[in-house]
Amino acid sequence: MANVARAFVTTDVILVSELAAAVRSNTAGAIVTFSGDVRDNDHGRDVSSLEYEAHPTAQNLLEKVASEIAARHEVLSVAVAHRHGPIPIGESALVAAVSAKHRKAAFDACADLVDEVKAQIPIWKHQVFADGTDEWVNCA
């Protein structure tokens, strides 16, 4: 069974390199990473700031999702982190890393991990636009 190297919710900066290092193994032939970064636009509108709000259960649910993905795919290790609080444009909000013996398994598991985090974890995005309007976006 695959290892969940790390699964956490944080207000700190998340570095892709740290999650990649957490899943690294001499057995792995592939490490796939994903970084969901805060951008300065959304649907043609300029974004001036963004903040994520996390429900108190987010940490436990993130660990559960990571475990489910590790069990569902032929991978060696998974790591995932989601940030909350204010996040500057250009920084990572969601980072995932997966190691496997072969690249297809790593790519498939990483994509599945990101999709499940976005679908299941109660973290909501509040973005403020340059014109002063704002919106809440469903789960991150």
C-alpha positions in Angstrom: 0.0 0.0 0.0 1.2 3.5 -0.8 2.4 5.9 1.8 0.8 9.3 2.6 4.0 11.3 3.1 2.2 14.6 4.0 -1.3 16.0 4.0 -1.9 19.3 5.6 -3.8 22.6 5.6 -1.7 25.6 6.4 -1.5 29.4 6.4 2.2 29.1 5.5 3.8 29.3 2.0 3.7 25.8 0.3 6.7 24.8 -1.7 6.4 22.3 -4.5 10.0 21.2 -4.0 9.2 20.2 -0.3 6.3 18.0 -1.3 8.2 16.5 -4.2 11.1 15.7 -1.7 8.5 14.1 0.7 7.5 11.5 -1.9 10.9 10.9 -3.4 12.1 7.3 -3.4 14.8 5.3 -5.1 12.0 2.9 -6.1 10.2 5.7 -8.0 10.6 6.1 -11.7 8.3 9.1 -11.7 7.4 12.0 -9.5 4.5 14.2 -10.7 3.7 17.5 -9.0 0.9 20.0 -9.4 0.8 23.6 -8.2 -2.5 25.5 -8.2 -1.4 29.1 -8.1 -3.3 32.3 -7.4 -3.6 34.2 -10.7 -4.4 37.9 -11.3 -7.5 37.2 -13.3 -10.6 35.1 -13.4 -13.1 34.9 -16.3 -11.7 38.0 -17.9 -11.8 40.1 -14.7 -8.7 41.4 -12.9 -8.3 39.9 -9.4 -6.7 42.2 -6.8 -6.7 39.8 -3.8 -7.7 36.4 -2.8 -8.3 34.6 0.5 -9.3 31.0 1.2 -11.4 30.1 4.3 -11.0 26.5 5.6 -13.6 24.7 7.7 -12.2 23.1 10.9 -12.7 19.6 9.3 -10.5 20.4 6.3 -7.4 18.9 7.7 -9.0 15.5 8.6 -10.8 15.3 5.2 -7.6 16.2 3.3 -5.8 13.3 5.1 -8.7 11.0 4.2 -8.7 12.0 0.5 -4.9 11.5 0.4 -5.3 8.0 1.9 -8.0 7.1 -0.6 -6.0 8.2 -3.6 -2.9 6.3 -2.3 -5.1 3.1 -2.0 -6.8 3.6 -5.3 -3.7 3.9 -7.5 -0.5 2.0 -8.1 1.7 4.6 -6.5 4.4 4.7 -3.9 3.6 7.9 -2.1 1.4 11.0 -2.1 1.6 14.4 -0.5 -0.9 17.2 -0.6 -1.2 20.6 1.0 -3.8 23.4 0.8 -3.3 26.9 2.0 -5.9 29.2 3.6 -5.9 32.8 4.6 -4.8 35.6 2.3 -2.6 34.4 -0.5 -0.7 36.8 -2.8 -1.0 36.6 -6.5 1.6 34.1 -7.9 1.8 31.9 -4.8 0.6 28.3 -4.5 -2.8 27.6 -3.0 -2.9 23.8 -3.6 0.1 21.6 -4.1 0.2 17.9 -4.8 3.0 15.4 -5.4 2.8 11.7 -6.3 5.6 9.2 -6.8 5.2 5.9 -8.7 7.2 3.3 -10.5 5.8 4.5 -13.8 4.8 8.0 -15.1 1.2 7.1 -16.2 0.3 6.0 -12.7 1.8 9.1 -11.2 0.0 11.4 -13.6 -3.3 9.7 -13.1 -3.1 9.7 -9.4 -2.0 13.3 -9.2 -4.9 14.4 -11.4 -7.3 12.3 -9.3 -5.9 13.7 -6.1 -6.3 17.4 -7.2 -9.9 16.7 -8.5 -10.9 15.0 -5.2 -9.4 17.7 -3.1 -11.4 20.3 -5.1 -14.6 18.3 -4.8 -14.4 17.2 -1.2 -12.4 19.6 1.0 -14.4 22.4 2.6 -12.2 25.3 1.6 -13.8 28.3 0.0 -12.3 31.0 -2.2 -13.1 34.7 -1.8 -11.7 36.9 -4.5 -11.8 40.6 -4.8 -11.7 42.2 -8.2 -9.9 45.4 -9.3 -13.3 47.2 -9.6 -14.0 46.6 -5.9 -16.6 43.8 -6.4 -16.0 40.4 -4.9 -17.3 36.8 -5.1 -17.1 33.6 -3.2 -16.3 30.6 -5.3 -17.4 27.0 -4.4 -15.0 24.6 -2.8 -11.4 25.0 -3.7 
